[in-house]
Amino acid sequence: MVIRTRSAHLAILAISFLFCQSAHAQAVLGGDWRSDVDRIADKLVDMGAAPGIGLAIVQDDWVLYTRGFGVADMDAGRRVDTETAFYIASSTKALTATAVVTLADRGLIDLHAPITTYMPELRFQPPLDADSVTVHDLLTMTHGIRQGLGPVVFRTAFTGDFTRAQLIDALRDYDPSSTGRRFAYGNLGYNLLGMVLESTGSESWKEVVRQEVLDPFGMDQTTGYVSQISPERLAQPHGFQPDGFGRIRLRKADANMHAAGGHFATARDLARFVAVHLTGKAVGGGGVLSHWSALRATQRQHVEQDRQYLSLRRFGWGYGWDLGTYEGDTVVHRHGGFSGYHSHMSFMPEHGIGVVVLVNGDGPTPFAADLLATYVYDRLRGKAGVEDTFAARIDSLGGRMQEARRGLAAHLAERKARLAPLSRPLEHYTGIYENARYGRMEWRVVANGLEVQMGVAGGRAEVFDASEDMLRAELAGGNVLDFEFPPDGGPASSLIFRTGPDSGEEFLRVGN
């Protein structure tokens, strides 16, 4: 599959945009729109709204534009280019759903069959019945299983320390959701879909997605394996700080890439994915795919939702896609966020336009990606007053960033004020602690401080409340851990790992 980028092809394409008749309204590519898009993206990087950006624009089955802006690695000074791969987080859900419906179109998966057809050993906490949950329910997030930071999500997305049998066993303690069978966004349903895909005969859901989606769509720069990405192509994660962005630890490895959020991709590759979903054709003028009707089904509303997300008003959910509106036009989209990354993937079916924005930072980056994507839509649709409108939006974003920096500085100062010395020797906190559902964590003294490791997750701990022997560590975001000590002194006997404001899991100390 070839992306046509030569000037002659682009000139022909621009003429066709203006004059050809089609089933949808054509984009208006007046003036030097590429330079206008470049200017906005450069402005967002220069003002500190994003460390680096990968951007691609689609019209029908053509990838019109791919560019990189800013830095892929601030420490090394390495720039983003069109070959730079970003972690796409929950945008993976669209890829996973596409693989499921493709197999269903071939009769290898029944969307309306109970998931126990593919995982016969699966059980949930009564009264929730695993036989009552279908593959369709997982796709539409109407499965009715309680979510949150349960052991399946924690192990697949963060520690990477699990076996299929351990996940199945942990699910026996899952009870019904308080919202019933209404749509409730989360990772759990798509984690289970990964297990459904593996039940079709592959050792890994990643291989199924590669065979059914990545290879046929020509997405050769997308992978579920961090180990397969050259370091020179990797967009490193950056954290938002009071004085700008700074490099942070990459918290993704092969082990914790999961079916609800498990790919690195270039903007150009995701643009190919969007182009196929827009037209059913291979990129660059190929014929309509045999499973085009299955792809269309992923974009159809299967369940309602009603929430505002940035500039989009979400009204529905398909299979792996959010459905929303932007100023009256329907936008099929999927976003993702993780420590140091944000992804935006969307298209307007009525106009045949798609946009991919990938960013290697957190903090304000969702707002920056949204601003850039909506600018592209307004600019290509020829909306009046677009430059004045977005100049004001950029100014507003700058104001919000300054406020966020002040708030972050105050928060960090408050955390620093809590860093009183612990009342016990550091060695009394060290050791191996286990929980049957969540796994094993190891605490050790490193450079006069405490570090924790759970699979591929972990890092340096800080004091949260010295008087209560409470520490904070980056395991699944910032998590608080409360150590318990025997009354006669000595090393800790257990700890409570807080999984929510009012919930926690006990880990027992099992060794040094």
Residue pairs with C-beta under 8 A, 6 or more apart in sequence:
1 217
1 218
1 272
1 282
1 283
1 284
1 286
2 283
2 284
3 62
3 63
3 268
3 272
3 283
3 284
4 10
4 13
4 62
4 284
10 64
13 59
13 62
13 64
14 29
17 26
17 27
17 28
17 29
17 59
18 26
18 28
18 29
20 26
22 60
22 352
24 349
24 350
24 351
24 352
25 350
25 351
25 381
26 351
26 352
27 59
27 351
27 352
27 353
27 380
27 381
27 382
28 380
28 381
28 382
29 380
30 382
33 379
33 380
34 65
36 379
36 387
37 55
37 57
37 65
37 67
37 372
37 375
37 376
37 379
38 67
38 69
40 371
40 372
40 375
40 390
40 394
41 53
41 55
41 67
41 69
41 372
42 69
43 394
44 50
44 53
44 69
44 368
44 371
44 372
44 394
45 51
45 52
45 53
45 69
45 70
47 394
47 397
47 398
47 401
48 244
48 245
48 401
49 364
49 365
49 367
49 368
49 371
49 397
49 398
49 401
50 69
50 70
50 359
50 360
50 361
50 364
50 365
50 368
50 369
51 70
51 71
51 74
51 238
51 245
51 359
51 360
51 361
52 68
52 69
52 70
52 71
52 72
52 79
52 80
52 84
52 235
52 238
52 359
52 360
52 361
53 68
53 69
53 70
53 80
53 357
53 358
53 359
53 368
53 369
53 372
54 66
54 67
54 68
54 80
54 82
54 84
54 86
54 235
54 266
54 267
54 356
54 357
54 358
54 359
55 65
55 66
55 67
55 68
55 69
55 267
55 355
55 356
55 357
55 358
55 372
56 63
56 65
56 66
56 67
56 266
56 267
56 268
56 270
56 271
56 355
56 356
57 63
57 64
57 65
57 66
57 271
57 353
57 354
57 355
57 356
57 376
57 380
58 64
58 271
58 274
58 275
58 278
58 347
58 353
58 354
58 355
58 356
59 352
59 353
59 354
59 380
60 275
60 278
60 279
60 352
61 275
61 276
61 278
61 279
61 281
61 282
61 283
61 284
61 285
61 286
62 275
62 283
62 284
63 268
63 271
63 272
63 275
63 283
66 82
66 266
66 267
66 268
66 271
67 82
68 79
68 80
68 81
68 82
68 84
68 267
69 80
70 79
70 80
71 77
71 78
71 79
71 80
72 78
72 79
72 80
72 81
72 84
72 234
72 235
72 236
72 360
73 234
73 235
73 236
73 247
74 236
74 238
74 245
74 246
74 247
75 236
75 247
78 232
80 235
80 360
82 266
82 267
82 268
83 221
83 233
83 266
84 233
84 234
84 235
84 266
85 221
85 222
85 223
85 229
85 233
85 234
85 235
85 264
85 265
85 266
86 235
86 264
86 265
86 266
86 267
86 341
86 343
86 358
86 359
86 360
87 235
87 237
87 252
87 263
87 264
87 338
87 340
87 341
87 343
88 261
88 263
88 264
88 265
88 270
88 336
88 341
88 343
88 345
88 358
89 261
89 336
89 337
89 338
89 341
89 342
89 343
90 187
90 260
90 261
90 334
90 335
90 336
90 337
90 343
91 263
91 265
91 270
91 334
91 335
91 336
91 343
91 345
92 190
92 259
92 260
92 261
92 262
92 263
92 336
93 190
93 260
93 261
93 320
93 334
94 273
94 298
94 320
94 321
94 334
94 345
95 209
95 213
95 214
95 222
95 263
95 273
95 320
96 190
96 193
96 194
96 197
96 205
96 209
96 259
96 260
96 320
97 139
97 190
97 193
97 298
97 318
97 319
97 320
97 321
98 212
98 213
98 273
98 277
98 295
98 298
98 319
98 320
99 197
99 205
99 208
99 209
99 212
99 213
100 109
100 111
100 135
100 139
100 193
100 196
100 197
100 319
101 111
101 139
101 291
101 294
101 295
101 297
101 298
101 319
102 212
102 213
102 291
102 294
102 295
103 109
103 197
103 200
103 208
103 212
104 110
104 111
104 135
104 294
105 290
105 291
105 293
105 294
106 291
108 200
109 118
109 135
109 196
109 200
110 117
110 135
111 134
111 135
111 136
111 139
112 134
112 135
112 136
113 134
113 135
114 130
114 131
114 132
114 133
114 134
115 122
115 130
115 133
115 134
115 135
115 137
115 138
115 192
115 196
116 122
116 130
116 131
118 135
118 195
118 196
118 199
118 200
119 130
119 168
119 192
119 195
119 196
119 199
121 168
122 130
122 168
122 171
123 130
123 171
123 172
124 130
124 145
124 171
124 172
124 174
124 175
125 172
125 173
125 174
125 175
125 176
127 176
128 144
128 145
128 174
128 175
128 176
133 143
133 144
133 145
135 193
135 196
136 302
137 143
137 144
137 181
137 189
138 189
138 190
138 192
138 193
138 196
139 189
139 193
139 302
139 319
139 320
140 183
140 302
140 303
140 317
140 319
141 183
141 184
141 185
141 186
141 189
141 303
141 317
142 181
142 182
142 183
142 184
142 303
143 181
143 188
143 189
143 192
144 176
144 177
144 179
144 180
144 181
145 174
145 175
145 176
145 177
145 188
145 189
146 174
146 175
146 176
146 177
146 178
147 153
147 177
147 184
147 186
147 187
147 188
148 186
148 499
148 500
148 503
149 476
149 499
149 500
150 170
150 174
150 188
150 499
151 167
151 170
151 437
151 438
151 439
152 167
152 170
152 171
152 174
152 188
152 191
152 192
153 186
153 187
153 188
153 191
153 260
154 438
154 476
154 499
155 161
155 162
155 166
155 167
155 170
155 438
155 439
155 455
156 162
156 167
156 187
156 191
156 194
156 256
156 258
156 259
156 260
157 187
157 256
157 258
157 260
157 261
157 476
158 251
158 256
158 454
158 455
158 457
158 475
158 476
159 255
159 256
159 439
159 454
159 455
159 456
159 457
159 475
160 253
160 254
160 255
160 256
160 257
160 455
160 456
160 457
161 255
161 439
161 440
161 454
161 455
161 456
162 439
164 195
164 198
166 439
167 191
167 195
170 437
173 437
177 184
183 303
183 304
183 305
183 317
185 305
185 317
187 258
187 260
187 261
188 260
189 260
190 259
190 260
190 320
191 258
191 259
191 260
193 205
193 259
194 205
194 258
194 259
194 260
195 205
195 259
197 205
197 208
197 209
197 259
198 204
198 205
198 208
200 208
202 208
202 211
204 224
205 259
206 224
206 225
206 257
206 262
209 224
209 259
209 263
210 223
210 224
213 219
213 273
214 220
214 222
214 223
216 282
216 289
217 272
217 273
217 276
217 282
217 283
218 272
218 282
218 283
219 265
219 269
219 270
219 272
219 273
220 269
221 233
221 265
221 266
221 268
221 269
222 263
222 264
222 265
222 266
222 269
222 270
223 229
223 263
223 264
223 265
224 254
224 257
224 262
224 263
225 254
225 257
226 234
226 250
226 252
226 253
226 254
226 257
226 264
227 253
227 254
229 264
234 250
234 264
235 341
235 358
235 360
236 247
236 250
236 340
236 360
237 247
237 248
237 249
237 250
237 251
237 338
237 339
237 340
237 341
237 360
237 361
237 362
238 245
238 246
238 247
238 248
238 340
238 360
238 361
238 362
239 245
239 246
239 247
239 248
239 339
239 340
239 361
239 362
239 363
240 361
240 362
240 363
240 364
240 365
240 404
240 408
241 408
242 405
242 406
242 408
242 409
242 412
243 405
245 361
245 363
248 339
248 340
249 459
249 474
250 340
251 338
251 339
251 340
251 456
251 457
251 474
252 264
252 338
253 456
255 455
255 456
256 455
256 456
256 457
257 263
261 336
261 338
265 358
266 358
267 356
267 357
267 358
270 343
270 345
270 356
270 358
271 354
271 356
272 283
273 345
274 345
274 346
274 347
274 354
274 355
274 356
275 281
275 283
275 354
276 282
276 283
276 289
276 295
277 295
277 298
277 299
277 332
277 347
278 347
278 349
278 352
278 354
279 288
279 352
280 288
280 289
280 292
280 295
280 296
281 287
281 288
281 289
282 289
289 295
297 318
297 319
298 318
298 319
298 320
298 321
299 318
299 321
299 323
299 332
299 349
300 318
301 315
301 316
301 317
301 318
301 323
302 316
302 317
302 318
302 319
303 316
303 317
304 315
304 316
304 317
305 314
305 315
305 316
305 317
305 322
306 314
306 315
307 313
307 314
308 314
309 322
309 324
309 335
310 366
310 367
310 370
311 326
311 370
311 374
312 322
312 324
312 325
312 326
312 331
312 333
312 370
313 324
313 325
313 326
314 322
314 323
314 324
315 323
315 324
315 325
316 322
316 323
316 324
317 323
318 332
320 334
321 332
321 333
321 334
322 332
322 333
322 334
322 335
323 330
323 331
323 332
323 333
324 330
324 331
324 333
325 331
326 348
326 374
326 377
329 348
329 350
329 351
329 377
330 348
330 349
330 350
331 346
331 347
331 348
331 377
332 346
332 347
332 348
332 349
333 344
333 345
333 346
333 347
334 343
334 345
334 346
335 342
335 343
335 344
335 345
335 366
335 369
336 342
336 343
337 343
337 362
337 366
339 362
339 474
339 477
340 360
340 361
340 362
341 358
341 359
341 360
341 361
341 362
342 358
342 359
342 361
342 362
342 365
342 366
342 369
343 356
343 357
343 358
343 359
343 369
344 355
344 356
344 357
344 358
344 366
344 369
344 370
344 373
345 354
345 355
345 356
346 354
346 355
346 356
346 373
347 353
347 354
347 355
348 354
348 377
351 377
351 380
351 381
353 376
353 377
353 380
353 381
355 372
355 373
355 376
355 377
357 369
357 372
357 373
358 369
359 365
359 368
359 369
363 401
363 404
363 408
364 397
364 400
364 401
364 404
367 397
367 400
368 397
371 390
371 393
371 394
371 397
375 386
375 390
378 386
378 389
378 390
379 386
383 389
415 462
415 472
418 463
418 464
418 465
418 466
419 462
419 463
419 466
420 463
420 466
420 467
421 463
421 466
422 429
422 463
422 466
422 469
423 466
423 467
423 469
424 469
424 485
426 445
426 448
426 449
426 450
427 445
427 491
428 485
428 490
428 491
428 492
429 443
429 450
429 469
429 471
429 483
429 491
429 492
430 443
430 444
430 445
430 450
430 491
430 512
431 442
431 443
431 491
431 492
431 509
431 510
431 511
431 512
432 440
432 441
432 442
432 443
432 509
432 510
432 511
432 512
433 440
433 441
433 442
433 443
433 494
433 495
433 507
433 508
433 509
433 510
434 440
434 441
434 507
434 508
434 510
435 497
435 505
435 506
435 507
435 508
437 505
438 497
438 505
438 507
439 454
439 455
440 454
441 452
441 453
441 454
441 458
441 475
441 497
441 507
442 452
442 453
442 454
443 450
443 451
443 452
443 461
444 450
444 451
444 453
445 451
446 460
449 460
449 461
450 460
450 461
450 471
451 458
451 459
451 460
451 461
452 458
452 459
452 461
452 473
452 475
452 481
454 475
457 474
457 475
457 476
458 473
458 474
458 475
459 473
459 474
460 473
461 471
461 472
461 473
461 481
462 471
462 472
462 473
463 470
463 471
463 472
464 470
464 471
464 472
464 480
468 482
469 482
469 483
469 484
469 485
469 492
470 480
470 481
470 482
470 483
471 480
471 481
471 483
472 478
472 479
472 480
472 481
473 479
473 481
475 497
479 497
479 498
479 499
480 498
481 495
481 496
481 497
481 498
482 495
482 496
482 498
482 504
483 492
483 494
483 495
484 492
484 493
484 494
484 495
484 496
485 491
485 492
485 493
486 493
491 509
492 509
493 508
493 509
494 506
494 507
494 508
494 509
495 506
495 507
495 509
496 504
496 505
496 506
496 507
497 504
497 505
497 506
497 507
498 504
499 505
